[in-house]
Amino acid sequence: MSAARPRFLLAIPVFNEASTLVQVTRAAAAHIGEILVVDDGSTDATPELLATLPLSVLRHRTNLGYGRSLRDAFAFAASSGAEWVITMDCDAQHEPEEIPCFIERLAKGDVDVVSGSRYLQAEARGDDAPEDRRRINSRVTALINQRLKLSLTDAFCGFKAYRVAALATLRLDVTGYEFPLQFWVQAAAHGLRIAEVPVQRIYLDPNRSFGAALDDPAHRLACYTEVFEREMSRCTDLLSVRSDPCHRPATWCASPRG
C-alpha cells in the first residue's frame, strides 16, 4: 500500500485585492487543491467576490495586519490537518505556476521551511524592485545571516512553504509587516531546516503602500531592526543552546533551478 500523499494548503492573505483576486486564485487552483484566503478587513469588493469562489475564507472585521493574517492561516492549517501550508500574495507579484517548485522541494523531506527568493536568478518582470525596498531587504538579510548564521538571499519574500508541525513549536505574535523578523529568529532558535528556491521578481506597482509610517524607508528599517533585536533578546537562551556544537542549528540550502 502506497503512503498517503501529504496535504498542502495554500494560504493567501488579502486586503483590498478585488482587481486580482479571481485571477490569482483561479490560477492557483490549477496547482493545489485546498486554498484559504484570509481577508484582512477589506473595504472594496473583495468580500463579495470571495463569496462566489470555491475556497475557504477567514475574515477579519477590521484590518489586523499581515502578520496576524499569516498566524491565523497557520492556525487554520493546523486545525484542518494540513501537513504543509504554502503562502503567497494576491497582488499578481507571485506566480501561481511556481507552486509546484515548492512542492517538489518539499518532497525531498529534509526541510521545515522553503522560502522563495527573488534574488537567486537574474530575471525580473515589470519594474525592478524599488531602490529603498531592495536596499532595506539587502541590509536586513545581511543582518539576519550574520547574527543567526544563515545564508538567506531574500528575507522578505512572502512566497513560502512551512511544515505545520514545525510552526507549532514557535510562539509568533507580531501582527504587521515586521513578521519575518520574528519568524527568522524563532526559526533559527528552534533549529528549523531552511531552504530557498528561486521565484520570479515581479514589481508591477513600485508605489504600493505598506500603510501608515512604514511607507517611510527610515522608519521601516528602524521598525524591522527593533523587532529583530527584541526577538533576539527573547530567544537568547534558545540561540545559545543552538550554538552549542552538540545541538542542531538552523540549516539552509539554496536551490537554484537547474
C-alpha positions in Angstrom: 0.0 0.0 0.0 1.4 3.4 -1.0 1.9 6.1 1.6 -0.8 8.8 1.8 0.2 11.9 -0.1 0.9 14.9 2.2 -1.8 17.5 2.5 -1.0 21.0 1.2 -2.9 24.2 2.0 -2.3 27.4 0.0 -3.0 30.4 2.2 -3.4 33.9 0.6 -3.6 37.0 2.9 -5.6 39.8 1.1 -6.5 43.4 1.8 -8.5 45.2 -0.9 -7.3 42.9 -3.7 -10.6 42.8 -5.8 -8.7 43.6 -9.0 -6.5 40.5 -8.9 -8.3 38.1 -6.5 -10.2 36.0 -9.1 -7.2 35.8 -11.5 -4.8 34.7 -8.8 -7.0 32.2 -7.0 -8.1 30.5 -10.3 -4.6 30.2 -11.5 -3.5 28.8 -8.1 -6.3 26.2 -8.1 -4.7 24.6 -11.1 -1.7 23.6 -9.0 -3.1 23.0 -5.5 -6.4 21.6 -4.2 -7.0 23.5 -1.0 -7.0 27.3 -0.8 -7.6 29.5 2.1 -8.0 33.3 1.7 -7.6 35.5 4.9 -9.4 38.7 4.2 -7.8 41.3 6.4 -10.8 43.7 6.7 -11.1 44.6 3.0 -13.3 47.5 2.2 -13.5 47.0 -1.6 -15.4 44.3 -3.5 -13.1 41.5 -2.1 -15.7 40.1 0.4 -18.4 39.9 -2.3 -16.0 38.2 -4.8 -14.9 35.7 -2.1 -18.5 34.6 -1.6 -18.5 33.4 -5.2 -15.3 31.4 -5.2 -14.9 27.7 -4.2 -12.4 28.2 -1.4 -12.1 28.6 2.4 -12.3 32.1 3.8 -11.3 33.7 7.2 -12.4 37.3 7.5 -11.2 40.0 9.9 -13.8 42.6 10.7 -11.1 45.2 10.7 -7.5 45.4 9.3 -5.3 43.5 11.8 -2.1 43.2 9.8 -0.1 40.9 7.5 1.5 39.0 10.4 -1.8 38.4 12.1 -3.2 37.1 8.8 -0.4 34.6 8.5 -0.7 33.5 12.1 -4.5 32.8 11.5 -3.6 30.9 8.4 -1.2 28.8 10.3 -3.8 28.0 13.0 -6.3 27.1 10.3 -3.8 24.8 8.6 -3.1 23.0 11.9 -6.8 22.6 12.7 -7.6 21.3 9.3 -4.9 18.6 9.4 -2.7 20.1 6.6 0.9 18.9 6.7 2.2 21.9 4.8 1.0 25.5 4.3 2.2 27.5 1.4 1.7 31.3 1.5 1.6 33.7 -1.4 0.4 37.2 -2.1 -2.6 38.2 -4.1 -1.2 41.2 -5.9 -0.1 39.2 -9.0 3.6 39.6 -8.0 3.8 35.9 -7.1 3.4 33.3 -9.9 0.9 30.5 -9.1 2.7 28.5 -11.7 5.7 28.3 -9.3 3.7 26.4 -6.6 4.9 23.1 -7.9 8.5 24.2 -7.4 7.8 24.4 -3.7 6.0 21.1 -3.6 8.9 19.4 -5.5 11.4 20.8 -3.0 9.3 19.7 0.0 9.2 16.2 -1.4 12.9 15.7 -0.5 11.7 15.6 3.1 14.8 17.4 4.5 13.4 20.8 5.3 10.8 22.6 7.5 10.7 25.9 5.6 11.1 26.6 1.9 11.4 30.3 1.2 11.1 31.9 -2.1 14.0 34.2 -3.2 13.7 36.9 -5.8 17.4 37.2 -6.0 18.6 33.6 -6.9 18.0 34.4 -10.6 18.7 37.5 -12.6 15.4 37.8 -14.4 12.8 40.3 -13.3 9.4 41.1 -14.8 7.9 44.6 -14.8 9.8 47.3 -12.9 12.6 46.0 -10.8 12.5 46.3 -7.0 12.2 49.9 -5.8 15.6 51.1 -4.6 14.6 51.6 -1.0 13.0 48.1 -0.8 16.0 46.4 -2.3 18.3 48.3 -0.1 16.4 47.5 3.1 16.0 43.9 2.1 19.7 43.6 1.4 20.6 45.2 4.7 18.2 43.2 6.9 19.0 40.0 5.1 22.7 40.5 5.8 21.9 41.3 9.5 19.9 38.1 9.8 22.6 36.0 8.2 25.3 37.5 10.4 23.5 37.1 13.7 21.7 33.8 13.0 24.4 32.1 10.9 22.1 31.6 8.0 22.6 32.1 4.2 19.4 33.7 3.1 19.3 35.8 -0.1 15.8 37.2 0.4 14.4 37.8 4.0 11.1 39.3 3.0 9.6 37.2 0.2 6.1 36.2 1.2 6.1 33.1 -1.1 7.0 30.4 1.3 6.1 26.8 2.4 6.1 25.8 6.1 5.8 22.4 7.8 2.8 22.8 10.0 4.2 20.7 12.8 7.3 22.9 12.9 5.2 26.0 13.2 3.6 24.6 16.3 7.0 24.9 18.1 7.1 28.7 17.5 5.5 31.5 19.6 4.7 34.1 17.0 2.8 37.3 18.0 3.9 40.1 15.6 0.9 41.4 13.6 2.4 43.6 10.9 4.9 43.5 8.1 7.7 43.1 10.7 6.5 39.4 11.0 9.5 37.9 9.0 12.0 39.3 11.5 10.4 37.5 14.4 9.9 34.4 12.3 13.6 34.1 11.2 14.8 34.5 14.8 12.5 31.8 16.1 13.2 29.5 13.2 16.9 29.7 14.0 16.3 29.4 17.7 14.2 26.2 17.2 16.6 24.6 14.7 14.2 24.6 11.7 15.7 23.4 8.5 15.5 26.1 5.8 15.9 26.0 2.0 15.4 28.7 -0.6 14.0 28.3 -4.2 14.2 30.9 -6.9 10.9 32.7 -7.8 10.3 35.5 -10.3 11.0 39.0 -9.2 7.9 40.9 -10.2 7.1 44.5 -9.2 4.0 45.7 -11.0 3.4 48.6 -8.7 6.5 50.3 -7.3 4.4 52.7 -5.4 2.4 50.1 -3.5 2.0 51.2 0.1 2.9 49.4 3.3 0.5 51.7 5.1 1.0 54.5 7.7 4.5 55.2 8.9 6.1 52.1 7.3 6.0 53.9 3.9 8.9 56.0 5.2 12.0 53.9 4.5 14.0 55.1 7.5 11.1 54.3 9.8 10.5 50.9 8.2 14.2 49.9 8.7 14.1 51.1 12.3 10.9 49.1 12.9 12.4 46.0 11.4 15.6 46.3 13.4 13.7 46.9 16.6 11.6 43.8 16.2 14.7 41.7 15.3 16.6 42.9 18.3 13.7 42.4 20.7 13.2 38.8 19.4 16.9 38.1 19.7 16.7 39.1 23.4 13.6 36.9 23.9 15.3 33.9 22.3 18.8 34.4 23.9 18.7 31.1 25.8 17.5 29.0 22.9 20.0 30.6 20.5 22.8 29.9 23.0 21.8 26.2 23.1 21.7 26.1 19.3 25.2 27.5 19.0 26.5 24.5 21.0 28.0 22.0 18.5 26.2 19.2 20.3 22.8 20.7 19.1 21.5 21.1 15.6 21.3 24.7 14.5 19.0 26.0 11.8 20.3 24.8 8.4 19.7 26.1 4.9 20.2 25.1 1.3 19.9 27.4 -1.7 18.2 25.5 -4.5 18.7 27.3 -7.9 16.8 25.9 -10.8 18.9 23.5 -12.9 
